[in-house]
Amino acid sequence: MLPRLAEIEKDLVLRRKRAEEEQWLGEIEGIDLTLAFVRAKQADAARLVQRSPAALGIPTTRPGASDWSTTGERQR
């Protein structure tokens, strides 16, 4: 995900430069907003890459759970 976000950011920077050259003020504003969102997403993605997965353990059944059927009726 990070390489794709870097590619998007690079493209936006080039588009912003062109918009400045052409004096497209509304376009510059929109690109700046999009760049802020992309950079925030990059920070979030980088933070998630550094996180280690949570150890949830191996699921177990409760004692007596096998006495019940899938319909909720007690088996005899």
PDB file of N, CA, C, O and CB in Angstrom:
ATOM      1  N   MET A   1       0.817  -1.192   0.000  1.00  0.00           N
ATOM      2  CA  MET A   1       0.000   0.000   0.000  1.00  0.00           C
ATOM      3  C   MET A   1       0.864   1.261   0.000  1.00  0.00           C
ATOM      4  O   MET A   1       0.537   2.249  -0.658  1.00  0.00           O
ATOM      5  CB  MET A   1      -0.931  -0.004   1.200  1.00  0.00           C
ATOM      6  N   LEU A   2       1.966   1.215   0.743  1.00  0.00           N
ATOM      7  CA  LEU A   2       2.816   2.409   0.833  1.00  0.00           C
ATOM      8  C   LEU A   2       3.417   2.829  -0.515  1.00  0.00           C
ATOM      9  O   LEU A   2       3.454   4.024  -0.811  1.00  0.00           O
ATOM     10  CB  LEU A   2       3.935   2.160   1.822  1.00  0.00           C
ATOM     11  N   PRO A   3       3.888   1.882  -1.342  1.00  0.00           N
ATOM     12  CA  PRO A   3       4.419   2.313  -2.644  1.00  0.00           C
ATOM     13  C   PRO A   3       3.356   2.988  -3.514  1.00  0.00           C
ATOM     14  O   PRO A   3       3.648   3.959  -4.213  1.00  0.00           O
ATOM     15  CB  PRO A   3       5.001   1.118  -3.390  1.00  0.00           C
ATOM     16  N   ARG A   4       2.134   2.478  -3.472  1.00  0.00           N
ATOM     17  CA  ARG A   4       1.055   3.076  -4.266  1.00  0.00           C
ATOM     18  C   ARG A   4       0.725   4.481  -3.764  1.00  0.00           C
ATOM     19  O   ARG A   4       0.501   5.389  -4.564  1.00  0.00           O
ATOM     20  CB  ARG A   4      -0.205   2.188  -4.220  1.00  0.00           C
ATOM     21  N   LEU A   5       0.695   4.662  -2.456  1.00  0.00           N
ATOM     22  CA  LEU A   5       0.425   5.988  -1.901  1.00  0.00           C
ATOM     23  C   LEU A   5       1.537   6.973  -2.264  1.00  0.00           C
ATOM     24  O   LEU A   5       1.264   8.144  -2.525  1.00  0.00           O
ATOM     25  CB  LEU A   5       0.270   5.906  -0.376  1.00  0.00           C
ATOM     26  N   ALA A   6       2.784   6.505  -2.280  1.00  0.00           N
ATOM     27  CA  ALA A   6       3.901   7.364  -2.686  1.00  0.00           C
ATOM     28  C   ALA A   6       3.763   7.770  -4.152  1.00  0.00           C
ATOM     29  O   ALA A   6       4.063   8.904  -4.526  1.00  0.00           O
ATOM     30  CB  ALA A   6       5.248   6.646  -2.458  1.00  0.00           C
ATOM     31  N   GLU A   7       3.307   6.833  -4.966  1.00  0.00           N
ATOM     32  CA  GLU A   7       3.088   7.125  -6.391  1.00  0.00           C
ATOM     33  C   GLU A   7       1.985   8.170  -6.576  1.00  0.00           C
ATOM     34  O   GLU A   7       2.109   9.079  -7.396  1.00  0.00           O
ATOM     35  CB  GLU A   7       2.724   5.834  -7.154  1.00  0.00           C
ATOM     36  N   ILE A   8       0.918   8.028  -5.812  1.00  0.00           N
ATOM     37  CA  ILE A   8      -0.191   8.986  -5.879  1.00  0.00           C
ATOM     38  C   ILE A   8       0.277  10.367  -5.423  1.00  0.00           C
ATOM     39  O   ILE A   8      -0.062  11.380  -6.034  1.00  0.00           O
ATOM     40  CB  ILE A   8      -1.383   8.507  -5.009  1.00  0.00           C
ATOM     41  N   GLU A   9       1.057  10.393  -4.344  1.00  0.00           N
ATOM     42  CA  GLU A   9       1.561  11.670  -3.833  1.00  0.00           C
ATOM     43  C   GLU A   9       2.450  12.358  -4.882  1.00  0.00           C
ATOM     44  O   GLU A   9       2.328  13.561  -5.109  1.00  0.00           O
ATOM     45  CB  GLU A   9       2.352  11.451  -2.516  1.00  0.00           C
ATOM     46  N   LYS A  10       3.335  11.594  -5.510  1.00  0.00           N
ATOM     47  CA  LYS A  10       4.223  12.149  -6.530  1.00  0.00           C
ATOM     48  C   LYS A  10       3.416  12.752  -7.683  1.00  0.00           C
ATOM     49  O   LYS A  10       3.725  13.842  -8.165  1.00  0.00           O
ATOM     50  CB  LYS A  10       5.179  11.063  -7.058  1.00  0.00           C
ATOM     51  N   ASP A  11       2.386  12.033  -8.116  1.00  0.00           N
ATOM     52  CA  ASP A  11       1.530  12.528  -9.190  1.00  0.00           C
ATOM     53  C   ASP A  11       0.809  13.815  -8.786  1.00  0.00           C
ATOM     54  O   ASP A  11       0.693  14.746  -9.584  1.00  0.00           O
ATOM     55  CB  ASP A  11       0.512  11.461  -9.583  1.00  0.00           C
ATOM     56  N   LEU A  12       0.332  13.860  -7.559  1.00  0.00           N
ATOM     57  CA  LEU A  12      -0.367  15.054  -7.085  1.00  0.00           C
ATOM     58  C   LEU A  12       0.570  16.257  -7.017  1.00  0.00           C
ATOM     59  O   LEU A  12       0.169  17.375  -7.338  1.00  0.00           O
ATOM     60  CB  LEU A  12      -0.985  14.795  -5.710  1.00  0.00           C
ATOM     61  N   VAL A  13       1.815  16.032  -6.600  1.00  0.00           N
ATOM     62  CA  VAL A  13       2.785  17.129  -6.534  1.00  0.00           C
ATOM     63  C   VAL A  13       3.035  17.680  -7.939  1.00  0.00           C
ATOM     64  O   VAL A  13       3.116  18.895  -8.123  1.00  0.00           O
ATOM     65  CB  VAL A  13       4.120  16.649  -5.889  1.00  0.00           C
ATOM     66  N   LEU A  14       3.159  16.792  -8.930  1.00  0.00           N
ATOM     67  CA  LEU A  14       3.354  17.240 -10.313  1.00  0.00           C
ATOM     68  C   LEU A  14       2.125  18.000 -10.828  1.00  0.00           C
ATOM     69  O   LEU A  14       2.258  19.011 -11.516  1.00  0.00           O
ATOM     70  CB  LEU A  14       3.652  16.036 -11.227  1.00  0.00           C
ATOM     71  N   ARG A  15       0.934  17.507 -10.492  1.00  0.00           N
ATOM     72  CA  ARG A  15      -0.294  18.196 -10.908  1.00  0.00           C
ATOM     73  C   ARG A  15      -0.403  19.558 -10.251  1.00  0.00           C
ATOM     74  O   ARG A  15      -0.868  20.517 -10.869  1.00  0.00           O
ATOM     75  CB  ARG A  15      -1.527  17.353 -10.569  1.00  0.00           C
ATOM     76  N   ARG A  16       0.031  19.648  -8.976  1.00  0.00           N
ATOM     77  CA  ARG A  16      -0.025  20.926  -8.270  1.00  0.00           C
ATOM     78  C   ARG A  16       0.923  21.933  -8.926  1.00  0.00           C
ATOM     79  O   ARG A  16       0.583  23.105  -9.088  1.00  0.00           O
ATOM     80  CB  ARG A  16       0.333  20.740  -6.775  1.00  0.00           C
ATOM     81  N   LYS A  17       2.116  21.461  -9.299  1.00  0.00           N
ATOM     82  CA  LYS A  17       3.082  22.337  -9.966  1.00  0.00           C
ATOM     83  C   LYS A  17       2.494  22.888 -11.269  1.00  0.00           C
ATOM     84  O   LYS A  17       2.627  24.075 -11.567  1.00  0.00           O
ATOM     85  CB  LYS A  17       4.398  21.574 -10.252  1.00  0.00           C
ATOM     86  N   ARG A  18       1.846  22.015 -12.034  1.00  0.00           N
ATOM     87  CA  ARG A  18       1.222  22.452 -13.292  1.00  0.00           C
ATOM     88  C   ARG A  18       0.105  23.455 -13.013  1.00  0.00           C
ATOM     89  O   ARG A  18      -0.030  24.457 -13.716  1.00  0.00           O
ATOM     90  CB  ARG A  18       0.666  21.237 -14.075  1.00  0.00           C
ATOM     91  N   ALA A  19      -0.691  23.178 -11.984  1.00  0.00           N
ATOM     92  CA  ALA A  19      -1.788  24.083 -11.641  1.00  0.00           C
ATOM     93  C   ALA A  19      -1.254  25.460 -11.230  1.00  0.00           C
ATOM     94  O   ALA A  19      -1.867  26.480 -11.546  1.00  0.00           O
ATOM     95  CB  ALA A  19      -2.640  23.485 -10.507  1.00  0.00           C
ATOM     96  N   GLU A  20      -0.118  25.493 -10.530  1.00  0.00           N
ATOM     97  CA  GLU A  20       0.491  26.776 -10.164  1.00  0.00           C
ATOM     98  C   GLU A  20       0.944  27.529 -11.409  1.00  0.00           C
ATOM     99  O   GLU A  20       0.737  28.737 -11.527  1.00  0.00           O
ATOM    100  CB  GLU A  20       1.684  26.559  -9.211  1.00  0.00           C
ATOM    101  N   GLU A  21       1.570  26.794 -12.344  1.00  0.00           N
ATOM    102  CA  GLU A  21       2.040  27.427 -13.580  1.00  0.00           C
ATOM    103  C   GLU A  21       0.883  28.014 -14.386  1.00  0.00           C
ATOM    104  O   GLU A  21       1.012  29.075 -14.998  1.00  0.00           O
ATOM    105  CB  GLU A  21       2.807  26.414 -14.434  1.00  0.00           C
ATOM    106  N   GLU A  22      -0.247  27.308 -14.377  1.00  0.00           N
ATOM    107  CA  GLU A  22      -1.421  27.760 -15.128  1.00  0.00           C
ATOM    108  C   GLU A  22      -2.312  28.700 -14.308  1.00  0.00           C
ATOM    109  O   GLU A  22      -3.296  29.235 -14.819  1.00  0.00           O
ATOM    110  CB  GLU A  22      -2.232  26.557 -15.590  1.00  0.00           C
ATOM    111  N   GLN A  23      -1.960  28.894 -13.036  1.00  0.00           N
ATOM    112  CA  GLN A  23      -2.723  29.735 -12.106  1.00  0.00           C
ATOM    113  C   GLN A  23      -4.163  29.252 -11.927  1.00  0.00           C
ATOM    114  O   GLN A  23      -5.102  30.048 -11.922  1.00  0.00           O
ATOM    115  CB  GLN A  23      -2.727  31.176 -12.595  1.00  0.00           C
ATOM    116  N   TRP A  24      -4.318  27.943 -11.781  1.00  0.00           N
ATOM    117  CA  TRP A  24      -5.631  27.344 -11.528  1.00  0.00           C
ATOM    118  C   TRP A  24      -5.824  27.269 -10.019  1.00  0.00           C
ATOM    119  O   TRP A  24      -5.557  26.235  -9.406  1.00  0.00           O
ATOM    120  CB  TRP A  24      -5.757  25.917 -12.190  1.00  0.00           C
ATOM    121  N   LEU A  25      -6.284  28.354  -9.426  1.00  0.00           N
ATOM    122  CA  LEU A  25      -6.357  28.457  -7.969  1.00  0.00           C
ATOM    123  C   LEU A  25      -7.286  27.417  -7.344  1.00  0.00           C
ATOM    124  O   LEU A  25      -6.962  26.839  -6.307  1.00  0.00           O
ATOM    125  CB  LEU A  25      -6.816  29.841  -7.579  1.00  0.00           C
ATOM    126  N   GLY A  26      -8.413  27.185  -7.958  1.00  0.00           N
ATOM    127  CA  GLY A  26      -9.346  26.184  -7.430  1.00  0.00           C
ATOM    128  C   GLY A  26      -8.752  24.783  -7.468  1.00  0.00           C
ATOM    129  O   GLY A  26      -8.966  23.981  -6.559  1.00  0.00           O
ATOM    130  N   GLU A  27      -8.010  24.500  -8.525  1.00  0.00           N
ATOM    131  CA  GLU A  27      -7.359  23.193  -8.669  1.00  0.00           C
ATOM    132  C   GLU A  27      -6.276  23.014  -7.606  1.00  0.00           C
ATOM    133  O   GLU A  27      -6.123  21.929  -7.044  1.00  0.00           O
ATOM    134  CB  GLU A  27      -6.751  23.041 -10.083  1.00  0.00           C
ATOM    135  N   ILE A  28      -5.532  24.074  -7.339  1.00  0.00           N
ATOM    136  CA  ILE A  28      -4.481  24.021  -6.317  1.00  0.00           C
ATOM    137  C   ILE A  28      -5.095  23.700  -4.959  1.00  0.00           C
ATOM    138  O   ILE A  28      -4.570  22.883  -4.203  1.00  0.00           O
ATOM    139  CB  ILE A  28      -3.700  25.363  -6.255  1.00  0.00           C
ATOM    140  N   GLU A  29      -6.200  24.345  -4.667  1.00  0.00           N
ATOM    141  CA  GLU A  29      -6.884  24.118  -3.396  1.00  0.00           C
ATOM    142  C   GLU A  29      -7.317  22.657  -3.253  1.00  0.00           C
ATOM    143  O   GLU A  29      -7.126  22.046  -2.202  1.00  0.00           O
ATOM    144  CB  GLU A  29      -8.101  25.044  -3.275  1.00  0.00           C
ATOM    145  N   GLY A  30      -7.896  22.108  -4.308  1.00  0.00           N
ATOM    146  CA  GLY A  30      -8.346  20.717  -4.289  1.00  0.00           C
ATOM    147  C   GLY A  30      -7.195  19.741  -4.170  1.00  0.00           C
ATOM    148  O   GLY A  30      -7.287  18.746  -3.451  1.00  0.00           O
ATOM    149  N   ILE A  31      -6.111  20.022  -4.874  1.00  0.00           N
ATOM    150  CA  ILE A  31      -4.934  19.147  -4.809  1.00  0.00           C
ATOM    151  C   ILE A  31      -4.311  19.198  -3.417  1.00  0.00           C
ATOM    152  O   ILE A  31      -3.885  18.169  -2.893  1.00  0.00           O
ATOM    153  CB  ILE A  31      -3.891  19.555  -5.878  1.00  0.00           C
ATOM    154  N   ASP A  32      -4.255  20.383  -2.816  1.00  0.00           N
ATOM    155  CA  ASP A  32      -3.710  20.505  -1.464  1.00  0.00           C
ATOM    156  C   ASP A  32      -4.516  19.670  -0.470  1.00  0.00           C
ATOM    157  O   ASP A  32      -3.949  19.007   0.399  1.00  0.00           O
ATOM    158  CB  ASP A  32      -3.694  21.976  -1.027  1.00  0.00           C
ATOM    159  N   LEU A  33      -5.819  19.708  -0.603  1.00  0.00           N
ATOM    160  CA  LEU A  33      -6.683  18.927   0.275  1.00  0.00           C
ATOM    161  C   LEU A  33      -6.443  17.431   0.076  1.00  0.00           C
ATOM    162  O   LEU A  33      -6.328  16.680   1.045  1.00  0.00           O
ATOM    163  CB  LEU A  33      -8.160  19.269   0.019  1.00  0.00           C
ATOM    164  N   THR A  34      -6.369  17.007  -1.177  1.00  0.00           N
ATOM    165  CA  THR A  34      -6.125  15.604  -1.487  1.00  0.00           C
ATOM    166  C   THR A  34      -4.753  15.168  -0.992  1.00  0.00           C
ATOM    167  O   THR A  34      -4.607  14.061  -0.472  1.00  0.00           O
ATOM    168  CB  THR A  34      -6.246  15.360  -2.991  1.00  0.00           C
ATOM    169  N   LEU A  35      -3.742  16.026  -1.146  1.00  0.00           N
ATOM    170  CA  LEU A  35      -2.407  15.716  -0.641  1.00  0.00           C
ATOM    171  C   LEU A  35      -2.419  15.521   0.875  1.00  0.00           C
ATOM    172  O   LEU A  35      -1.739  14.634   1.391  1.00  0.00           O
ATOM    173  CB  LEU A  35      -1.427  16.827  -1.020  1.00  0.00           C
ATOM    174  N   ALA A  36      -3.173  16.330   1.575  1.00  0.00           N
ATOM    175  CA  ALA A  36      -3.269  16.182   3.033  1.00  0.00           C
ATOM    176  C   ALA A  36      -3.861  14.823   3.394  1.00  0.00           C
ATOM    177  O   ALA A  36      -3.384  14.164   4.318  1.00  0.00           O
ATOM    178  CB  ALA A  36      -4.127  17.316   3.641  1.00  0.00           C
ATOM    179  N   PHE A  37      -4.897  14.400   2.670  1.00  0.00           N
ATOM    180  CA  PHE A  37      -5.510  13.094   2.933  1.00  0.00           C
ATOM    181  C   PHE A  37      -4.550  11.951   2.602  1.00  0.00           C
ATOM    182  O   PHE A  37      -4.466  10.975   3.347  1.00  0.00           O
ATOM    183  CB  PHE A  37      -6.804  12.941   2.122  1.00  0.00           C
ATOM    184  N   VAL A  38      -3.835  12.068   1.500  1.00  0.00           N
ATOM    185  CA  VAL A  38      -2.886  11.022   1.099  1.00  0.00           C
ATOM    186  C   VAL A  38      -1.763  10.903   2.130  1.00  0.00           C
ATOM    187  O   VAL A  38      -1.367   9.798   2.501  1.00  0.00           O
ATOM    188  CB  VAL A  38      -2.298  11.325  -0.305  1.00  0.00           C
ATOM    189  N   ARG A  39      -1.262  12.031   2.583  1.00  0.00           N
ATOM    190  CA  ARG A  39      -0.175  11.998   3.568  1.00  0.00           C
ATOM    191  C   ARG A  39      -0.643  11.438   4.911  1.00  0.00           C
ATOM    192  O   ARG A  39       0.114  10.750   5.595  1.00  0.00           O
ATOM    193  CB  ARG A  39       0.399  13.401   3.766  1.00  0.00           C
ATOM    194  N   ALA A  40      -1.879  11.729   5.287  1.00  0.00           N
ATOM    195  CA  ALA A  40      -2.432  11.148   6.509  1.00  0.00           C
ATOM    196  C   ALA A  40      -2.581   9.628   6.359  1.00  0.00           C
ATOM    197  O   ALA A  40      -2.296   8.871   7.287  1.00  0.00           O
ATOM    198  CB  ALA A  40      -3.800  11.796   6.845  1.00  0.00           C
ATOM    199  N   LYS A  41      -3.024   9.202   5.192  1.00  0.00           N
ATOM    200  CA  LYS A  41      -3.169   7.776   4.914  1.00  0.00           C
ATOM    201  C   LYS A  41      -1.808   7.079   4.932  1.00  0.00           C
ATOM    202  O   LYS A  41      -1.690   5.955   5.420  1.00  0.00           O
ATOM    203  CB  LYS A  41      -3.859   7.561   3.558  1.00  0.00           C
ATOM    204  N   GLN A  42      -0.787   7.743   4.401  1.00  0.00           N
ATOM    205  CA  GLN A  42       0.562   7.185   4.429  1.00  0.00           C
ATOM    206  C   GLN A  42       1.039   7.003   5.874  1.00  0.00           C
ATOM    207  O   GLN A  42       1.629   5.976   6.209  1.00  0.00           O
ATOM    208  CB  GLN A  42       1.538   8.095   3.652  1.00  0.00           C
ATOM    209  N   ALA A  43       0.788   7.984   6.714  1.00  0.00           N
ATOM    210  CA  ALA A  43       1.186   7.902   8.121  1.00  0.00           C
ATOM    211  C   ALA A  43       0.454   6.758   8.811  1.00  0.00           C
ATOM    212  O   ALA A  43       1.061   6.010   9.578  1.00  0.00           O
ATOM    213  CB  ALA A  43       0.903   9.235   8.847  1.00  0.00           C
ATOM    214  N   ASP A  44      -0.842   6.612   8.548  1.00  0.00           N
ATOM    215  CA  ASP A  44      -1.620   5.518   9.129  1.00  0.00           C
ATOM    216  C   ASP A  44      -1.087   4.164   8.672  1.00  0.00           C
ATOM    217  O   ASP A  44      -0.932   3.249   9.480  1.00  0.00           O
ATOM    218  CB  ASP A  44      -3.100   5.654   8.753  1.00  0.00           C
ATOM    219  N   ALA A  45      -0.809   4.041   7.385  1.00  0.00           N
ATOM    220  CA  ALA A  45      -0.309   2.779   6.835  1.00  0.00           C
ATOM    221  C   ALA A  45       1.065   2.449   7.410  1.00  0.00           C
ATOM    222  O   ALA A  45       1.335   1.290   7.726  1.00  0.00           O
ATOM    223  CB  ALA A  45      -0.240   2.848   5.297  1.00  0.00           C
ATOM    224  N   ALA A  46       1.926   3.434   7.549  1.00  0.00           N
ATOM    225  CA  ALA A  46       3.255   3.209   8.115  1.00  0.00           C
ATOM    226  C   ALA A  46       3.149   2.761   9.573  1.00  0.00           C
ATOM    227  O   ALA A  46       3.905   1.898  10.018  1.00  0.00           O
ATOM    228  CB  ALA A  46       4.111   4.487   8.008  1.00  0.00           C
ATOM    229  N   ARG A  47       2.218   3.346  10.304  1.00  0.00           N
ATOM    230  CA  ARG A  47       2.014   2.976  11.700  1.00  0.00           C
ATOM    231  C   ARG A  47       1.504   1.534  11.806  1.00  0.00           C
ATOM    232  O   ARG A  47       1.917   0.793  12.697  1.00  0.00           O
ATOM    233  CB  ARG A  47       1.025   3.947  12.376  1.00  0.00           C
ATOM    234  N   LEU A  48       0.616   1.142  10.906  1.00  0.00           N
ATOM    235  CA  LEU A  48       0.076  -0.218  10.928  1.00  0.00           C
ATOM    236  C   LEU A  48       1.135  -1.251  10.572  1.00  0.00           C
ATOM    237  O   LEU A  48       1.109  -2.365  11.096  1.00  0.00           O
ATOM    238  CB  LEU A  48      -1.098  -0.333   9.968  1.00  0.00           C
ATOM    239  N   VAL A  49       2.061  -0.902   9.695  1.00  0.00           N
ATOM    240  CA  VAL A  49       3.133  -1.832   9.315  1.00  0.00           C
ATOM    241  C   VAL A  49       4.024  -2.127  10.518  1.00  0.00           C
ATOM    242  O   VAL A  49       4.526  -3.242  10.660  1.00  0.00           O
ATOM    243  CB  VAL A  49       3.977  -1.251   8.150  1.00  0.00           C
ATOM    244  N   GLN A  50       4.219  -1.145  11.376  1.00  0.00           N
ATOM    245  CA  GLN A  50       5.099  -1.299  12.528  1.00  0.00           C
ATOM    246  C   GLN A  50       4.443  -2.054  13.677  1.00  0.00           C
ATOM    247  O   GLN A  50       5.141  -2.527  14.574  1.00  0.00           O
ATOM    248  CB  GLN A  50       5.549   0.051  13.007  1.00  0.00           C
ATOM    249  N   ARG A  51       3.134  -2.176  13.671  1.00  0.00           N
ATOM    250  CA  ARG A  51       2.427  -2.860  14.753  1.00  0.00           C
ATOM    251  C   ARG A  51       2.608  -4.364  14.660  1.00  0.00           C
ATOM    252  O   ARG A  51       2.631  -4.930  13.567  1.00  0.00           O
ATOM    253  CB  ARG A  51       0.943  -2.511  14.727  1.00  0.00           C
ATOM    254  N   SER A  52       2.733  -4.998  15.798  1.00  0.00           N
ATOM    255  CA  SER A  52       2.771  -6.458  15.791  1.00  0.00           C
ATOM    256  C   SER A  52       1.344  -6.974  15.990  1.00  0.00           C
ATOM    257  O   SER A  52       0.534  -6.317  16.644  1.00  0.00           O
ATOM    258  CB  SER A  52       3.735  -7.009  16.903  1.00  0.00           C
ATOM    259  N   PRO A  53       1.037  -8.132  15.437  1.00  0.00           N
ATOM    260  CA  PRO A  53      -0.313  -8.654  15.569  1.00  0.00           C
ATOM    261  C   PRO A  53      -0.629  -9.017  17.022  1.00  0.00           C
ATOM    262  O   PRO A  53       0.259  -9.382  17.793  1.00  0.00           O
ATOM    263  CB  PRO A  53      -0.495  -9.872  14.669  1.00  0.00           C
ATOM    264  N   ALA A  54      -1.878  -8.913  17.368  1.00  0.00           N
ATOM    265  CA  ALA A  54      -2.318  -9.253  18.724  1.00  0.00           C
ATOM    266  C   ALA A  54      -2.391 -10.762  18.873  1.00  0.00           C
ATOM    267  O   ALA A  54      -2.902 -11.456  17.993  1.00  0.00           O
ATOM    268  CB  ALA A  54      -3.692  -8.609  19.042  1.00  0.00           C
ATOM    269  N   ALA A  55      -1.885 -11.263  19.977  1.00  0.00           N
ATOM    270  CA  ALA A  55      -1.954 -12.698  20.259  1.00  0.00           C
ATOM    271  C   ALA A  55      -3.303 -12.990  20.915  1.00  0.00           C
ATOM    272  O   ALA A  55      -3.541 -12.605  22.059  1.00  0.00           O
ATOM    273  CB  ALA A  55      -0.765 -13.159  21.181  1.00  0.00           C
ATOM    274  N   LEU A  56      -4.167 -13.660  20.194  1.00  0.00           N
ATOM    275  CA  LEU A  56      -5.498 -13.961  20.705  1.00  0.00           C
ATOM    276  C   LEU A  56      -5.588 -15.354  21.313  1.00  0.00           C
ATOM    277  O   LEU A  56      -6.584 -15.688  21.955  1.00  0.00           O
ATOM    278  CB  LEU A  56      -6.515 -13.823  19.601  1.00  0.00           C
ATOM    279  N   GLY A  57      -4.576 -16.153  21.121  1.00  0.00           N
ATOM    280  CA  GLY A  57      -4.586 -17.500  21.669  1.00  0.00           C
ATOM    281  C   GLY A  57      -5.411 -18.453  20.816  1.00  0.00           C
ATOM    282  O   GLY A  57      -5.973 -18.071  19.790  1.00  0.00           O
ATOM    283  N   ILE A  58      -5.468 -19.685  21.259  1.00  0.00           N
ATOM    284  CA  ILE A  58      -6.216 -20.710  20.540  1.00  0.00           C
ATOM    285  C   ILE A  58      -7.606 -20.824  21.164  1.00  0.00           C
ATOM    286  O   ILE A  58      -7.717 -20.949  22.384  1.00  0.00           O
ATOM    287  CB  ILE A  58      -5.469 -22.084  20.574  1.00  0.00           C
ATOM    288  N   PRO A  59      -8.660 -20.785  20.364  1.00  0.00           N
ATOM    289  CA  PRO A  59     -10.011 -20.899  20.918  1.00  0.00           C
ATOM    290  C   PRO A  59     -10.248 -22.276  21.542  1.00  0.00           C
ATOM    291  O   PRO A  59      -9.759 -23.291  21.046  1.00  0.00           O
ATOM    292  CB  PRO A  59     -11.053 -20.634  19.828  1.00  0.00           C
ATOM    293  N   THR A  60     -10.994 -22.287  22.617  1.00  0.00           N
ATOM    294  CA  THR A  60     -11.352 -23.544  23.271  1.00  0.00           C
ATOM    295  C   THR A  60     -12.854 -23.567  23.497  1.00  0.00           C
ATOM    296  O   THR A  60     -13.513 -22.528  23.459  1.00  0.00           O
ATOM    297  CB  THR A  60     -10.587 -23.721  24.616  1.00  0.00           C
ATOM    298  N   THR A  61     -13.382 -24.743  23.730  1.00  0.00           N
ATOM    299  CA  THR A  61     -14.813 -24.848  24.046  1.00  0.00           C
ATOM    300  C   THR A  61     -14.986 -24.799  25.555  1.00  0.00           C
ATOM    301  O   THR A  61     -14.092 -25.177  26.312  1.00  0.00           O
ATOM    302  CB  THR A  61     -15.430 -26.161  23.460  1.00  0.00           C
ATOM    303  N   ARG A  62     -16.127 -24.337  25.972  1.00  0.00           N
ATOM    304  CA  ARG A  62     -16.431 -24.272  27.396  1.00  0.00           C
ATOM    305  C   ARG A  62     -16.856 -25.653  27.881  1.00  0.00           C
ATOM    306  O   ARG A  62     -17.433 -26.424  27.114  1.00  0.00           O
ATOM    307  CB  ARG A  62     -17.540 -23.221  27.682  1.00  0.00           C
ATOM    308  N   PRO A  63     -16.583 -25.974  29.125  1.00  0.00           N
ATOM    309  CA  PRO A  63     -17.030 -27.268  29.665  1.00  0.00           C
ATOM    310  C   PRO A  63     -18.549 -27.374  29.574  1.00  0.00           C
ATOM    311  O   PRO A  63     -19.268 -26.441  29.931  1.00  0.00           O
ATOM    312  CB  PRO A  63     -16.565 -27.443  31.139  1.00  0.00           C
ATOM    313  N   GLY A  64     -19.020 -28.499  29.102  1.00  0.00           N
ATOM    314  CA  GLY A  64     -20.459 -28.719  28.979  1.00  0.00           C
ATOM    315  C   GLY A  64     -21.061 -28.171  27.712  1.00  0.00           C
ATOM    316  O   GLY A  64     -22.256 -28.353  27.479  1.00  0.00           O
ATOM    317  N   ALA A  65     -20.280 -27.505  26.882  1.00  0.00           N
ATOM    318  CA  ALA A  65     -20.803 -26.918  25.648  1.00  0.00           C
ATOM    319  C   ALA A  65     -21.232 -27.993  24.663  1.00  0.00           C
ATOM    320  O   ALA A  65     -22.103 -27.751  23.828  1.00  0.00           O
ATOM    321  CB  ALA A  65     -19.759 -26.012  25.006  1.00  0.00           C
ATOM    322  N   SER A  66     -20.633 -29.174  24.747  1.00  0.00           N
ATOM    323  CA  SER A  66     -20.985 -30.236  23.805  1.00  0.00           C
ATOM    324  C   SER A  66     -22.335 -30.873  24.142  1.00  0.00           C
ATOM    325  O   SER A  66     -22.839 -31.680  23.362  1.00  0.00           O
ATOM    326  CB  SER A  66     -19.898 -31.304  23.793  1.00  0.00           C
ATOM    327  N   ASP A  67     -22.925 -30.527  25.282  1.00  0.00           N
ATOM    328  CA  ASP A  67     -24.241 -31.064  25.659  1.00  0.00           C
ATOM    329  C   ASP A  67     -25.371 -30.396  24.890  1.00  0.00           C
ATOM    330  O   ASP A  67     -26.510 -30.857  24.955  1.00  0.00           O
ATOM    331  CB  ASP A  67     -24.472 -30.891  27.156  1.00  0.00           C
ATOM    332  N   TRP A  68     -25.085 -29.327  24.166  1.00  0.00           N
ATOM    333  CA  TRP A  68     -26.116 -28.552  23.488  1.00  0.00           C
ATOM    334  C   TRP A  68     -26.000 -28.728  21.976  1.00  0.00           C
ATOM    335  O   TRP A  68     -24.900 -28.772  21.425  1.00  0.00           O
ATOM    336  CB  TRP A  68     -26.011 -27.062  23.867  1.00  0.00           C
ATOM    337  N   SER A  69     -27.144 -28.827  21.321  1.00  0.00           N
ATOM    338  CA  SER A  69     -27.140 -28.937  19.860  1.00  0.00           C
ATOM    339  C   SER A  69     -27.061 -27.540  19.257  1.00  0.00           C
ATOM    340  O   SER A  69     -27.082 -26.543  19.978  1.00  0.00           O
ATOM    341  CB  SER A  69     -28.409 -29.690  19.348  1.00  0.00           C
ATOM    342  N   THR A  70     -26.971 -27.474  17.940  1.00  0.00           N
ATOM    343  CA  THR A  70     -26.903 -26.175  17.266  1.00  0.00           C
ATOM    344  C   THR A  70     -28.241 -25.446  17.313  1.00  0.00           C
ATOM    345  O   THR A  70     -28.283 -24.242  17.061  1.00  0.00           O
ATOM    346  CB  THR A  70     -26.462 -26.354  15.815  1.00  0.00           C
ATOM    347  N   THR A  71     -29.339 -26.139  17.628  1.00  0.00           N
ATOM    348  CA  THR A  71     -30.647 -25.493  17.710  1.00  0.00           C
ATOM    349  C   THR A  71     -30.913 -24.934  19.096  1.00  0.00           C
ATOM    350  O   THR A  71     -31.946 -24.305  19.326  1.00  0.00           O
ATOM    351  CB  THR A  71     -31.741 -26.473  17.334  1.00  0.00           C
ATOM    352  N   GLY A  72     -29.986 -25.158  20.026  1.00  0.00           N
ATOM    353  CA  GLY A  72     -30.183 -24.641  21.386  1.00  0.00           C
ATOM    354  C   GLY A  72     -30.890 -25.610  22.300  1.00  0.00           C
ATOM    355  O   GLY A  72     -31.167 -25.277  23.452  1.00  0.00           O
ATOM    356  N   GLU A  73     -31.191 -26.806  21.817  1.00  0.00           N
ATOM    357  CA  GLU A  73     -31.843 -27.822  22.662  1.00  0.00           C
ATOM    358  C   GLU A  73     -30.795 -28.703  23.279  1.00  0.00           C
ATOM    359  O   GLU A  73     -29.810 -29.069  22.637  1.00  0.00           O
ATOM    360  CB  GLU A  73     -32.849 -28.672  21.852  1.00  0.00           C
ATOM    361  N   ARG A  74     -31.008 -29.040  24.521  1.00  0.00           N
ATOM    362  CA  ARG A  74     -30.061 -29.894  25.231  1.00  0.00           C
ATOM    363  C   ARG A  74     -30.168 -31.319  24.711  1.00  0.00           C
ATOM    364  O   ARG A  74     -31.260 -31.880  24.613  1.00  0.00           O
ATOM    365  CB  ARG A  74     -30.314 -29.850  26.756  1.00  0.00           C
ATOM    366  N   GLN A  75     -29.009 -31.901  24.377  1.00  0.00           N
ATOM    367  CA  GLN A  75     -28.990 -33.293  23.914  1.00  0.00           C
ATOM    368  C   GLN A  75     -28.983 -34.214  25.115  1.00  0.00           C
ATOM    369  O   GLN A  75     -28.400 -33.891  26.150  1.00  0.00           O
ATOM    370  CB  GLN A  75     -27.760 -33.572  23.006  1.00  0.00           C
ATOM    371  N   ARG A  76     -29.637 -35.372  24.976  1.00  0.00           N
ATOM    372  CA  ARG A  76     -29.686 -36.335  26.099  1.00  0.00           C
ATOM    373  C   ARG A  76     -28.827 -37.524  25.832  1.00  0.00           C
ATOM    374  O   ARG A  76     -28.749 -38.428  26.664  1.00  0.00           O
ATOM    375  CB  ARG A  76     -31.106 -36.793  26.366  1.00  0.00           C
TER     376      ARG A  76
END
